[in-house]
Amino acid sequence: MEAFGRRYQVEDTHVPKLCLTGMPIIGKTLESPFYLPDHVPAATTISELLRTAPMRRLKTIGRVKVMARSGGLPLSMDS
């Protein structure tokens, strides 16, 4: 991604690292010189996020399994 960013002169050089390391979903919001600040208050508390984590993990695993089955073997193999 860094090579593509240089090749196509993408100004926001932080994006490749953020894609690899992830962006926080709780706490202080990331800021970028490319966007105007826009504070969005949290829709859930940290305790609610942690309480529902096991259920959300199982739902995510279930969705991945359904998508894998619907894609079939050719899509799951390296070309």
VMD Tcl script that builds the backbone (N, CA, C; Angstrom):
set m [mol new atoms 237]
animate dup $m
set s [atomselect $m all]
$s set {name element resname resid chain x y z} {
  {N N MET 1 A 0.818 -1.190 0.000}
  {CA C MET 1 A 0.000 0.000 0.000}
  {C C MET 1 A 0.863 1.255 0.000}
  {N N GLU 2 A 1.984 1.187 0.697}
  {CA C GLU 2 A 2.872 2.353 0.715}
  {C C GLU 2 A 3.398 2.646 -0.690}
  {N N ALA 3 A 3.732 1.586 -1.444}
  {CA C ALA 3 A 4.226 1.772 -2.811}
  {C C ALA 3 A 3.149 2.397 -3.695}
  {N N PHE 4 A 1.905 1.925 -3.557}
  {CA C PHE 4 A 0.806 2.519 -4.332}
  {C C PHE 4 A 0.598 3.977 -3.937}
  {N N GLY 5 A 0.696 4.254 -2.641}
  {CA C GLY 5 A 0.538 5.629 -2.168}
  {C C GLY 5 A 1.559 6.558 -2.787}
  {N N ARG 6 A 2.818 6.099 -2.843}
  {CA C ARG 6 A 3.869 6.915 -3.475}
  {C C ARG 6 A 3.625 7.040 -4.975}
  {N N ARG 7 A 3.271 5.917 -5.597}
  {CA C ARG 7 A 3.077 5.912 -7.049}
  {C C ARG 7 A 1.950 6.849 -7.483}
  {N N TYR 8 A 0.849 6.825 -6.721}
  {CA C TYR 8 A -0.312 7.637 -7.096}
  {C C TYR 8 A -0.425 8.913 -6.274}
  {N N GLN 9 A 0.647 9.248 -5.573}
  {CA C GLN 9 A 0.766 10.490 -4.817}
  {C C GLN 9 A -0.412 10.714 -3.857}
  {N N VAL 10 A -0.726 9.684 -3.087}
  {CA C VAL 10 A -1.764 9.800 -2.069}
  {C C VAL 10 A -1.186 10.628 -0.935}
  {N N GLU 11 A -1.889 11.698 -0.575}
  {CA C GLU 11 A -1.359 12.618 0.427}
  {C C GLU 11 A -1.353 12.047 1.833}
  {N N ASP 12 A -2.366 11.290 2.188}
  {CA C ASP 12 A -2.482 10.777 3.546}
  {C C ASP 12 A -1.601 9.534 3.697}
  {N N THR 13 A -0.360 9.727 4.109}
  {CA C THR 13 A 0.611 8.635 4.192}
  {C C THR 13 A 0.383 7.728 5.399}
  {N N HIS 14 A -0.531 8.077 6.295}
  {CA C HIS 14 A -0.785 7.259 7.486}
  {C C HIS 14 A -1.716 6.074 7.202}
  {N N VAL 15 A -2.423 6.102 6.102}
  {CA C VAL 15 A -3.434 5.080 5.821}
  {C C VAL 15 A -2.866 3.653 5.799}
  {N N PRO 16 A -1.751 3.377 5.114}
  {CA C PRO 16 A -1.260 1.981 5.103}
  {C C PRO 16 A -1.011 1.421 6.504}
  {N N LYS 17 A -0.384 2.214 7.372}
  {CA C LYS 17 A -0.111 1.724 8.726}
  {C C LYS 17 A -1.420 1.530 9.490}
  {N N LEU 18 A -2.373 2.441 9.329}
  {CA C LEU 18 A -3.657 2.299 10.021}
  {C C LEU 18 A -4.400 1.050 9.559}
  {N N CYS 19 A -4.274 0.706 8.289}
  {CA C CYS 19 A -4.927 -0.512 7.793}
  {C C CYS 19 A -4.310 -1.761 8.420}
  {N N LEU 20 A -3.013 -1.728 8.670}
  {CA C LEU 20 A -2.334 -2.872 9.276}
  {C C LEU 20 A -2.563 -2.960 10.782}
  {N N THR 21 A -2.548 -1.815 11.451}
  {CA C THR 21 A -2.618 -1.821 12.911}
  {C C THR 21 A -4.037 -1.637 13.432}
  {N N GLY 22 A -4.919 -1.134 12.604}
  {CA C GLY 22 A -6.295 -0.895 13.033}
  {C C GLY 22 A -6.465 0.494 13.616}
  {N N MET 23 A -7.698 0.889 13.716}
  {CA C MET 23 A -8.030 2.197 14.257}
  {C C MET 23 A -8.858 2.004 15.517}
  {N N PRO 24 A -8.661 2.850 16.510}
  {CA C PRO 24 A -9.381 2.667 17.758}
  {C C PRO 24 A -10.884 2.850 17.593}
  {N N ILE 25 A -11.639 2.033 18.306}
  {CA C ILE 25 A -13.093 2.186 18.262}
  {C C ILE 25 A -13.622 2.775 19.562}
  {N N ILE 26 A -12.721 2.927 20.539}
  {CA C ILE 26 A -13.093 3.601 21.778}
  {C C ILE 26 A -11.996 4.608 22.104}
  {N N GLY 27 A -12.315 5.580 22.925}
  {CA C GLY 27 A -11.325 6.585 23.304}
  {C C GLY 27 A -11.301 7.751 22.334}
  {N N LYS 28 A -10.187 8.451 22.316}
  {CA C LYS 28 A -10.046 9.655 21.492}
  {C C LYS 28 A -10.111 9.304 20.003}
  {N N THR 29 A -10.865 10.074 19.277}
  {CA C THR 29 A -11.026 9.878 17.842}
  {C C THR 29 A -9.765 10.303 17.100}
  {N N LEU 30 A -9.406 9.553 16.069}
  {CA C LEU 30 A -8.263 9.932 15.238}
  {C C LEU 30 A -8.564 11.250 14.535}
  {N N GLU 31 A -7.523 12.017 14.298}
  {CA C GLU 31 A -7.675 13.274 13.574}
  {C C GLU 31 A -6.822 13.218 12.321}
  {N N SER 32 A -7.246 13.922 11.297}
  {CA C SER 32 A -6.520 13.953 10.040}
  {C C SER 32 A -6.509 15.382 9.512}
  {N N PRO 33 A -5.384 15.811 8.952}
  {CA C PRO 33 A -5.351 17.150 8.363}
  {C C PRO 33 A -6.181 17.241 7.089}
  {N N PHE 34 A -6.701 16.113 6.612}
  {CA C PHE 34 A -7.447 16.092 5.363}
  {C C PHE 34 A -8.950 16.221 5.554}
  {N N TYR 35 A -9.408 16.172 6.808}
  {CA C TYR 35 A -10.843 16.256 7.093}
  {C C TYR 35 A -11.094 17.258 8.205}
  {N N LEU 36 A -12.240 17.882 8.167}
  {CA C LEU 36 A -12.630 18.786 9.239}
  {C C LEU 36 A -12.976 17.973 10.480}
  {N N PRO 37 A -12.670 18.502 11.653}
  {CA C PRO 37 A -13.027 17.768 12.880}
  {C C PRO 37 A -14.545 17.583 12.968}
  {N N ASP 38 A -14.962 16.420 13.350}
  {CA C ASP 38 A -16.391 16.134 13.461}
  {C C ASP 38 A -16.586 15.181 14.635}
  {N N HIS 39 A -16.908 15.730 15.791}
  {CA C HIS 39 A -17.075 14.914 16.987}
  {C C HIS 39 A -18.424 14.196 16.945}
  {N N VAL 40 A -18.382 12.893 17.064}
  {CA C VAL 40 A -19.599 12.082 17.130}
  {C C VAL 40 A -19.593 11.407 18.497}
  {N N PRO 41 A -20.560 11.705 19.346}
  {CA C PRO 41 A -20.557 11.082 20.665}
  {C C PRO 41 A -20.724 9.570 20.579}
  {N N ALA 42 A -20.147 8.875 21.549}
  {CA C ALA 42 A -20.218 7.418 21.572}
  {C C ALA 42 A -21.671 6.958 21.669}
  {N N ALA 43 A -21.989 5.911 20.921}
  {CA C ALA 43 A -23.342 5.352 20.944}
  {C C ALA 43 A -23.460 4.236 21.975}
  {N N THR 44 A -22.338 3.765 22.496}
  {CA C THR 44 A -22.336 2.698 23.489}
  {C C THR 44 A -21.225 2.945 24.504}
  {N N THR 45 A -21.347 2.364 25.646}
  {CA C THR 45 A -20.314 2.514 26.674}
  {C C THR 45 A -19.268 1.419 26.511}
  {N N ILE 46 A -18.116 1.628 27.130}
  {CA C ILE 46 A -17.063 0.616 27.075}
  {C C ILE 46 A -17.548 -0.673 27.734}
  {N N SER 47 A -18.267 -0.540 28.848}
  {CA C SER 47 A -18.747 -1.753 29.526}
  {C C SER 47 A -19.727 -2.529 28.648}
  {N N GLU 48 A -20.585 -1.823 27.911}
  {CA C GLU 48 A -21.519 -2.497 26.995}
  {C C GLU 48 A -20.749 -3.176 25.861}
  {N N LEU 49 A -19.743 -2.501 25.346}
  {CA C LEU 49 A -18.918 -3.061 24.272}
  {C C LEU 49 A -18.257 -4.360 24.732}
  {N N LEU 50 A -17.690 -4.342 25.932}
  {CA C LEU 50 A -17.034 -5.538 26.465}
  {C C LEU 50 A -18.043 -6.635 26.795}
  {N N ARG 51 A -19.201 -6.266 27.314}
  {CA C ARG 51 A -20.215 -7.247 27.682}
  {C C ARG 51 A -20.734 -8.004 26.464}
  {N N THR 52 A -20.867 -7.305 25.335}
  {CA C THR 52 A -21.440 -7.929 24.142}
  {C C THR 52 A -20.379 -8.533 23.214}
  {N N ALA 53 A -19.107 -8.396 23.556}
  {CA C ALA 53 A -18.024 -8.884 22.690}
  {C C ALA 53 A -18.125 -10.371 22.366}
  {N N PRO 54 A -18.350 -11.257 23.355}
  {CA C PRO 54 A -18.412 -12.690 23.016}
  {C C PRO 54 A -19.513 -13.001 21.990}
  {N N MET 55 A -20.681 -12.390 22.142}
  {CA C MET 55 A -21.784 -12.632 21.212}
  {C C MET 55 A -21.431 -12.110 19.809}
  {N N ARG 56 A -20.815 -10.922 19.776}
  {CA C ARG 56 A -20.464 -10.345 18.470}
  {C C ARG 56 A -19.398 -11.176 17.775}
  {N N ARG 57 A -18.466 -11.745 18.539}
  {CA C ARG 57 A -17.439 -12.620 17.944}
  {C C ARG 57 A -18.084 -13.838 17.285}
  {N N LEU 58 A -19.012 -14.468 17.997}
  {CA C LEU 58 A -19.683 -15.651 17.444}
  {C C LEU 58 A -20.470 -15.299 16.187}
  {N N LYS 59 A -21.154 -14.158 16.193}
  {CA C LYS 59 A -21.907 -13.739 15.005}
  {C C LYS 59 A -20.963 -13.482 13.830}
  {N N THR 60 A -19.806 -12.889 14.113}
  {CA C THR 60 A -18.837 -12.610 13.048}
  {C C THR 60 A -18.299 -13.911 12.464}
  {N N ILE 61 A -17.957 -14.853 13.321}
  {CA C ILE 61 A -17.472 -16.157 12.849}
  {C C ILE 61 A -18.548 -16.834 12.002}
  {N N GLY 62 A -19.793 -16.766 12.437}
  {CA C GLY 62 A -20.896 -17.348 11.666}
  {C C GLY 62 A -21.039 -16.717 10.292}
  {N N ARG 63 A -20.925 -15.387 10.235}
  {CA C ARG 63 A -21.022 -14.702 8.934}
  {C C ARG 63 A -19.885 -15.123 8.010}
  {N N VAL 64 A -18.678 -15.247 8.557}
  {CA C VAL 64 A -17.526 -15.654 7.737}
  {C C VAL 64 A -17.750 -17.063 7.192}
  {N N LYS 65 A -18.274 -17.965 8.022}
  {CA C LYS 65 A -18.526 -19.336 7.562}
  {C C LYS 65 A -19.559 -19.353 6.441}
  {N N VAL 66 A -20.632 -18.589 6.596}
  {CA C VAL 66 A -21.666 -18.528 5.555}
  {C C VAL 66 A -21.082 -17.978 4.261}
  {N N MET 67 A -20.301 -16.921 4.359}
  {CA C MET 67 A -19.696 -16.327 3.160}
  {C C MET 67 A -18.723 -17.308 2.504}
  {N N ALA 68 A -17.966 -18.040 3.315}
  {CA C ALA 68 A -17.010 -19.010 2.761}
  {C C ALA 68 A -17.738 -20.115 2.009}
  {N N ARG 69 A -18.835 -20.604 2.583}
  {CA C ARG 69 A -19.603 -21.671 1.905}
  {C C ARG 69 A -20.244 -21.154 0.622}
  {N N SER 70 A -20.749 -19.935 0.650}
  {CA C SER 70 A -21.433 -19.419 -0.538}
  {C C SER 70 A -20.450 -19.095 -1.661}
  {N N GLY 71 A -19.189 -18.815 -1.313}
  {CA C GLY 71 A -18.188 -18.492 -2.325}
  {C C GLY 71 A -17.686 -19.733 -3.053}
  {N N GLY 72 A -17.702 -20.854 -2.389}
  {CA C GLY 72 A -17.237 -22.085 -3.019}
  {C C GLY 72 A -15.727 -22.243 -2.963}
  {N N LEU 73 A -15.275 -23.401 -3.309}
  {CA C LEU 73 A -13.868 -23.762 -3.241}
  {C C LEU 73 A -12.968 -22.917 -4.152}
  {N N PRO 74 A -13.362 -22.648 -5.410}
  {CA C PRO 74 A -12.459 -21.878 -6.274}
  {C C PRO 74 A -12.079 -20.519 -5.694}
  {N N LEU 75 A -13.008 -19.860 -5.004}
  {CA C LEU 75 A -12.692 -18.546 -4.437}
  {C C LEU 75 A -11.792 -18.653 -3.209}
  {N N SER 76 A -11.786 -19.775 -2.542}
  {CA C SER 76 A -10.995 -19.914 -1.325}
  {C C SER 76 A -9.562 -20.354 -1.594}
  {N N MET 77 A -9.263 -20.732 -2.818}
  {CA C MET 77 A -7.918 -21.232 -3.141}
  {C C MET 77 A -7.088 -20.131 -3.778}
  {N N ASP 78 A -5.783 -20.152 -3.499}
  {CA C ASP 78 A -4.866 -19.203 -4.142}
  {C C ASP 78 A -4.740 -19.543 -5.615}
  {N N SER 79 A -4.658 -18.491 -6.434}
  {CA C SER 79 A -4.502 -18.750 -7.869}
  {C C SER 79 A -3.055 -18.794 -8.241}
}
mol reanalyze $m
mol bondsrecalc $m
mol representation Tube
mol addrep $m
